[in-house]
Amino acid sequence: MAASPGAITNADSALGGGEKEDKHVKPFTPEKAKEIIMCLQQPAVFYNMAFDWPARLWTAKHLSEVLHGKQIRFRMGRKSTDTAPQFETACNYVEATLEEFLSWNCDQSSISGAFRDYDHSKFWAYADYKYFVSLFEDKTDIFQDVIWSDFGFPGRNGRESTLWIGSLGAHTPCHLDTYGCNLVFQVQGSRKRWHLFPPEDTPFLYPTRIPYEESSVFSKINVVNPDLKRFPQFRKARRHMVTLSPGQVLFVPRHWWHYVESIDPVTVSINSWIELEEDHQARVEEAITRMLVCALKTAENPHNTRAWLNPTELEETSHEANCHYLNGAVSAFLNHHGTSEVVGTQALRTNRECTVKEELDVHSRVGVEQAASHTVSSGTVKQEAARPFGLDLVPVTTGSQEPSSERGGIFENDGEDFVSKNGKSFGKLPNTKRQRMMSESENAVVEQIASDRTVALSQTFVSTDDLLDCLVNPQVTRLVAQLLIQGRSM
């Protein structure tokens, strides 16, 4: 089954759904898809790569029958317009079946059971981070319904995947994942809107590690309703938006910030985090972060972890355990890279480098120029090996005008036009301005911290969280990790 057209910024009318040469032939070979994933530096949507996946039929109703009364955990959040993010520590949780969720979601007034205390008009529900290996532990055959091997990862299927089921308004707070890149498959009959921001905009997102969760850096900003008086630097952030529709697969590059919201009554999606070479250093950075957060927060209040530890973390770890974790991460890095020369090179790499990035950028621009004269007849599309973007791979750009820039996250067009098959513009290619912005964003770290402390400074008070925001700022932990690694590789 072919993927339905999706709303990729303002490109829908120009782009269509992405025709394919033959419904049994996918636009990219697994090898080519993996090459794109490993080198692409901006989010993009793959079309027609999952039209034959059995998982495309996984509606919530179907899954309720498959799970047959299995209790799963739902995160309950309020439908509010507050300017503060609704972190997971501020949510309630219920154990319920998918049948109960679907009944509640139909707004049945006589609902009983786990959802009885939650008015459907005021709350949303989200079964998030449901790992297949736990959810389908007695139905492992279902792992084969997800075929990530089509993207060049042999043997990768549902075993390495996570399921997400939500009601209208369900969302994850804006955050970045410290490990890997992300592939997200949107399932039949549901849509999700993604708000994405590039890594170099990190200072403008006001990063925080409270609440603490391994591998997640949260933003202090509610990006759909920001408090620009408290967080003025957010005006500089460049928002990329995409509405992901059934059958489409979104690629989220390493360290891209994302806020994800369900915009249909029921949404179902599946994702898999792909391991990357840079994860070895990221584990050292995470070990440093864990040690500092746990040490300071437990010293502040050893009996109240609920306020700062994300519910996904079972409990805080001891200082001894954190020391062991840090030493293990450093040793694993050194064992993996072997020589001090390689270690030094790796440690000094930024999270934006790719060995073949320049070559891919050249190919991207060639592909854009060719797209203007690219002809489509009888629903056929010629595949050109050198062209990563086209009808079946569409970049997520800053071209959308919703929400308005007055609410933060400026939609800045900073490159050359992409051109659709009929010659219409549908987005921008990034250019060297991105490198300049990275330099500006690094300089903005101090500016960000200063503006974030306006209230605190007026009260001449620095809290533990204020200190942690400086100590475990991603740029700081990266430098500390590099110093640790280099000091032990000489």
C-alpha positions in Angstrom: 0.0 0.0 0.0 1.4 3.4 -1.0 2.0 6.1 1.6 -0.5 8.9 1.8 0.6 12.4 1.0 1.8 14.4 4.1 2.0 18.0 5.1 5.7 18.7 4.9 6.0 22.4 5.8 4.1 24.2 3.0 5.1 21.8 0.2 2.0 19.7 -0.1 0.4 21.2 -3.2 3.8 21.3 -5.0 4.9 17.8 -4.0 2.0 15.4 -3.9 2.4 12.0 -2.4 5.5 10.9 -4.3 4.7 8.6 -7.1 6.7 5.4 -7.5 7.8 3.4 -10.5 6.3 0.2 -9.4 4.4 -0.6 -6.2 6.7 -3.5 -5.6 9.9 -1.5 -6.1 11.1 0.9 -3.4 12.7 4.2 -4.3 16.0 3.4 -2.4 17.9 0.2 -2.0 18.8 -0.6 1.6 22.4 0.4 0.9 21.4 3.8 -0.5 19.0 4.4 2.3 21.6 3.7 4.9 24.1 6.0 3.1 21.6 8.8 3.3 20.8 8.2 7.0 24.4 8.0 8.0 25.3 11.3 6.3 22.2 13.5 6.1 22.4 16.5 8.4 18.8 17.6 8.4 15.4 15.9 9.0 13.7 14.4 6.0 10.7 12.2 5.2 11.0 9.0 3.2 8.0 8.1 1.0 7.1 4.6 -0.3 9.7 2.7 1.8 7.2 0.9 4.1 4.2 0.3 1.8 4.5 -3.4 2.3 5.2 -3.5 6.0 2.6 -5.5 7.9 2.8 -2.9 10.7 1.2 -0.4 8.4 -2.2 -1.9 9.6 -1.5 -1.5 13.3 -4.4 0.7 14.3 -5.0 1.0 18.1 -8.1 -1.2 17.6 -6.0 -3.9 15.9 -3.3 -3.7 18.7 -6.0 -4.0 21.4 -7.0 -7.3 19.8 -3.4 -8.5 19.6 -2.6 -7.5 23.2 -5.8 -9.1 24.4 -6.4 -7.3 27.7 -2.7 -6.7 28.5 -2.3 -3.8 31.0 0.0 -1.0 29.8 1.0 2.3 31.4 -0.5 5.5 30.1 0.8 9.0 30.9 -2.1 11.4 31.7 -1.5 15.1 30.9 -3.7 18.2 30.9 -4.9 19.9 27.8 -3.6 23.3 28.8 -2.2 26.5 27.2 0.4 27.0 30.0 3.7 28.5 28.9 5.6 26.0 31.1 6.4 22.6 29.6 4.4 19.7 30.9 7.2 17.4 32.0 6.6 13.8 32.8 7.2 14.5 36.5 4.1 16.7 36.4 1.9 14.0 34.8 -0.2 11.2 36.4 0.0 7.6 35.3 -2.6 4.8 35.0 -2.4 1.1 34.2 -5.1 0.2 31.7 -5.8 -1.9 28.6 -6.1 -0.5 25.1 -9.8 -1.4 25.1 -10.3 0.8 28.1 -8.2 3.6 26.4 -10.4 3.4 23.3 -13.6 3.5 25.3 -12.4 6.5 27.2 -11.2 8.2 24.1 -14.8 7.9 22.6 -15.8 10.1 25.5 -18.2 7.7 27.0 -19.8 9.4 30.0 -20.3 6.1 31.9 -16.6 5.2 31.7 -15.2 3.2 34.6 -11.9 1.7 35.5 -8.5 3.4 35.3 -9.6 6.4 33.3 -12.7 7.3 35.4 -11.0 10.2 37.2 -9.9 11.8 33.9 -12.3 14.0 32.0 -11.6 13.3 28.3 -12.2 17.0 27.5 -9.5 18.0 29.9 -6.9 15.3 29.7 -4.9 13.4 27.1 -3.4 9.9 27.4 -0.1 8.6 26.0 1.2 5.1 26.0 4.8 6.2 25.2 8.2 4.4 25.1 6.6 0.9 24.9 9.5 -1.4 23.9 8.4 -4.3 21.8 10.4 -6.8 23.7 8.3 -6.0 26.8 5.0 -5.3 25.2 5.0 -8.3 22.9 7.1 -10.6 25.1 4.9 -13.6 24.4 4.2 -12.7 20.7 7.7 -12.3 19.3 6.5 -13.3 15.8 5.1 -9.8 15.6 8.6 -8.3 15.5 8.8 -9.3 11.8 6.0 -6.8 11.0 8.5 -3.9 11.2 11.3 -4.1 8.6 14.0 -1.6 9.3 16.3 -3.8 7.1 14.8 -1.8 4.2 16.8 1.1 5.4 20.1 -0.8 5.4 20.1 -2.3 8.8 20.1 -6.1 8.3 18.1 -8.1 10.9 16.7 -4.9 12.5 13.0 -5.2 13.2 10.5 -4.8 16.0 12.9 -6.2 18.6 14.8 -2.9 18.4 11.6 -0.8 18.2 9.3 1.3 20.4 5.6 1.8 20.1 3.7 5.0 20.8 -0.1 5.3 21.1 -1.8 8.6 22.1 -5.0 10.6 22.1 -5.5 14.1 20.7 -3.1 16.5 22.4 -0.7 13.9 23.7 2.9 15.1 23.4 6.4 14.7 24.5 8.2 17.8 25.8 10.9 19.4 23.6 14.1 17.5 24.1 17.1 16.0 22.3 18.3 12.4 22.4 22.0 12.2 23.3 22.4 8.8 21.6 22.0 7.9 17.9 19.7 9.1 15.2 16.0 8.2 14.9 13.7 6.6 12.4 9.9 7.1 12.9 7.2 5.2 11.1 3.8 6.7 11.2 1.1 4.0 11.2 -2.2 3.8 9.3 -4.9 6.3 10.2 -3.0 8.8 12.4 -0.9 11.9 12.1 1.7 13.6 14.3 3.2 17.1 14.1 6.9 17.4 14.7 8.6 20.6 15.7 12.3 20.3 15.2 15.3 22.5 15.9 18.9 22.0 14.8 21.7 21.2 17.3 23.5 24.5 16.8 20.3 26.2 18.2 20.8 24.5 21.6 21.6 27.7 23.5 18.3 29.2 22.3 16.3 26.2 23.6 17.5 26.7 27.2 18.7 23.1 27.9 18.2 21.5 31.3 18.8 18.1 32.8 16.1 18.5 35.4 14.0 16.4 35.3 16.9 13.9 34.9 16.6 11.1 32.4 19.4 9.1 30.9 20.0 10.1 27.3 17.5 13.0 27.2 18.2 16.8 27.4 15.0 18.7 27.9 14.2 22.3 27.0 12.8 24.7 29.6 10.5 26.1 26.9 7.0 25.1 25.8 7.8 25.5 22.1 4.1 25.8 21.1 3.4 28.5 23.7 6.7 30.0 24.7 7.3 32.6 27.5 9.4 35.0 25.5 9.9 37.4 28.4 11.6 34.7 30.4 13.3 33.0 27.4 14.1 35.8 24.9 16.8 33.9 23.1 14.2 31.4 21.8 13.3 34.0 19.1 16.6 33.0 17.4 15.7 29.3 17.2 14.9 28.0 13.7 11.8 25.8 13.8 11.4 23.0 11.2 7.9 21.6 11.1 6.4 18.5 9.5 3.1 16.7 9.9 3.9 13.0 9.5 1.1 11.0 7.8 0.5 7.2 7.6 3.1 5.3 5.7 5.8 7.9 5.9 9.1 7.5 7.7 10.8 10.5 9.3 14.5 10.6 9.8 15.6 12.7 12.8 19.4 13.3 12.7 21.6 13.1 15.8 21.0 15.8 18.4 18.1 17.5 16.7 15.6 18.9 19.2 12.0 17.7 18.8 8.6 18.3 20.3 6.0 15.8 19.1 2.2 16.2 19.3 -0.7 14.0 18.3 -3.1 15.9 16.1 -5.7 13.1 15.5 -8.1 11.4 17.9 -5.8 8.4 18.1 -2.2 8.2 16.9 0.1 5.1 16.5 3.7 5.3 15.6 6.8 3.1 15.7 10.4 4.2 16.1 13.9 2.8 16.3 17.0 4.6 17.5 20.0 3.9 15.3 23.4 3.6 17.0 26.2 5.9 15.8 30.0 6.1 16.2 29.6 9.3 18.2 27.7 7.4 20.9 30.9 6.2 22.5 31.8 9.7 23.6 28.2 10.5 24.3 28.2 7.7 26.9 31.1 9.4 28.7 29.2 12.7 28.7 26.1 11.0 30.1 28.1 9.4 32.8 29.5 12.8 33.8 26.0 14.2 33.8 24.5 11.4 35.9 27.3 11.7 38.5 26.8 15.4 38.9 23.0 15.5 38.9 22.7 12.6 41.4 25.4 14.0 43.7 23.9 17.5 44.0 20.2 16.6 44.0 20.5 13.8 46.5 22.6 16.0 48.8 19.9 18.7 48.5 17.0 16.4 49.4 17.8 12.7 49.7 14.2 11.8 50.4 12.5 13.4 47.4 13.6 12.1 44.0 10.1 12.5 42.5 10.7 16.2 41.8 13.9 15.8 39.8 14.0 12.2 38.6 12.0 11.4 35.5 9.5 8.5 35.9 11.4 6.5 33.3 14.3 6.3 35.7 13.5 3.7 38.4 15.7 5.3 41.1 18.8 7.4 41.7 22.1 5.5 41.6 24.7 5.7 44.3 27.9 7.7 43.9 29.9 4.4 43.8 27.7 3.1 41.0 28.0 6.3 39.1 31.8 6.3 39.4 31.8 2.7 38.1 29.6 3.8 35.2 31.9 6.7 34.3 35.0 4.6 34.4 33.3 1.9 32.3 32.3 4.5 29.7 35.8 6.0 29.4 37.4 2.5 29.2 34.9 1.5 26.5 35.7 4.6 24.5 39.5 3.9 24.7 39.1 0.2 23.9 37.0 1.0 20.9 39.3 3.6 19.4 42.6 2.0 20.4 45.2 4.6 19.8 45.7 8.0 21.3 45.9 9.6 17.8 42.4 8.3 17.0 41.1 9.3 20.4 42.3 12.8 20.0 40.7 13.1 16.6 37.4 11.7 17.8 37.3 13.8 20.9 37.7 17.0 19.0 35.0 16.2 16.5 31.8 18.2 16.8 28.5 16.4 16.7 27.8 17.9 13.3 30.7 16.4 11.3 30.3 13.7 8.7 33.2 12.4 6.6 31.2 12.6 3.4 29.0 15.5 4.2 30.5 17.8 1.6 30.1 15.2 -1.1 26.4 14.7 -0.1 25.8 18.5 0.0 27.1 18.7 -3.6 24.8 15.9 -4.6 21.9 17.5 -2.9 22.4 20.7 -4.9 22.8 18.8 -8.1 19.6 17.0 -7.3 17.7 20.3 -6.7 18.9 21.7 -10.0 17.8 18.5 -11.8 14.4 18.5 -10.1 13.3 21.5 -12.1 13.6 19.6 -15.4 12.7 16.3 -13.8 9.8 14.8 -15.8 7.2 12.4 -14.5 5.1 10.4 -16.9 2.6 7.6 -16.1 3.5 7.8 -12.5 7.2 6.8 -13.1 10.2 8.4 -11.4 13.8 7.9 -12.6 16.2 7.2 -9.8 19.4 9.1 -9.8 22.0 7.7 -7.5 23.6 11.1 -6.8 20.3 12.8 -5.8 19.3 12.3 -2.2 16.3 14.6 -2.3 13.3 14.3 -4.6 9.8 12.9 -4.7 10.6 10.0 -2.3 12.9 11.9 0.1 11.7 15.3 1.1 13.7 17.6 3.5 11.9 19.1 6.4 12.5 22.9 6.1 11.9 26.1 7.9 9.4 27.2 5.2 6.2 26.8 7.2 4.4 29.8 8.6 2.5 28.0 11.4 2.7 28.9 14.2 3.7 32.5 13.6 7.2 33.7 14.4 5.7 36.1 17.1 5.3 33.0 19.3 9.0 32.1 19.0 11.1 29.8 16.9 11.7 32.0 13.9 11.0 30.3 10.6 14.1 31.4 8.8 14.8 30.6 5.1 18.6 30.4 4.8 19.5 28.7 1.6 18.7 28.0 -2.0 15.3 27.0 -3.2 14.3 23.4 -3.6 12.2 22.9 -6.7 9.3 20.5 -7.2 8.6 18.4 -10.3 6.5 21.3 -11.8 9.1 23.9 -11.1 7.5 25.4 -8.0 9.6 26.3 -4.9 9.0 24.1 -1.9 11.7 24.9 0.6 15.3 25.8 1.1 18.7 24.1 1.1 21.0 24.9 4.0 24.1 26.8 3.0 27.2 28.1 4.7 25.1 30.3 7.0 24.7 27.2 9.2 28.4 27.2 10.0 28.1 30.9 11.0 25.1 30.2 13.1 26.9 27.4 15.0 29.6 29.9 16.0 26.9 32.4 17.1 25.1 29.8 19.1 28.3 28.8 20.9 28.8 32.4 21.9 25.2 32.6 23.0 25.6 30.1 25.8 26.6 32.7 28.3 23.9 35.0 27.0 21.3 32.2 27.4 22.4 31.4 30.9 22.4 35.1 31.9 18.9 35.7 30.5 17.6 32.6 32.2 18.9 33.9 35.6 17.1 37.3 35.4 14.7 36.5 38.3 17.3 34.6 40.3 19.8 37.5 40.0 17.2 40.0 41.2 16.7 37.9 44.2 20.5 37.3 44.7 19.8 33.6 44.9 21.4 30.7 43.0 19.6 27.3 43.3 21.1 23.9 42.9 19.2 23.7 39.6 20.8 27.0 38.4 24.2 25.5 39.2 23.4 22.3 37.4 22.2 24.1 34.3 25.8 25.4 34.0 27.7 22.3 35.1 25.8 19.9 32.9 25.2 22.2 29.9 25.8 19.9 26.9 28.7 22.0 25.7 30.3 21.9 29.1 30.0 18.1 29.5 31.3 17.6 26.0 34.5 19.6 26.9 34.9 17.7 30.2 34.5 14.4 28.4 37.1 15.3 25.9 39.5 16.3 28.7 39.0 13.0 30.5 39.5 11.0 27.3 42.5 12.9 26.2 44.1 12.7 29.6 43.9 8.9 29.6 45.0 8.3 26.1 48.4 10.0 26.2 
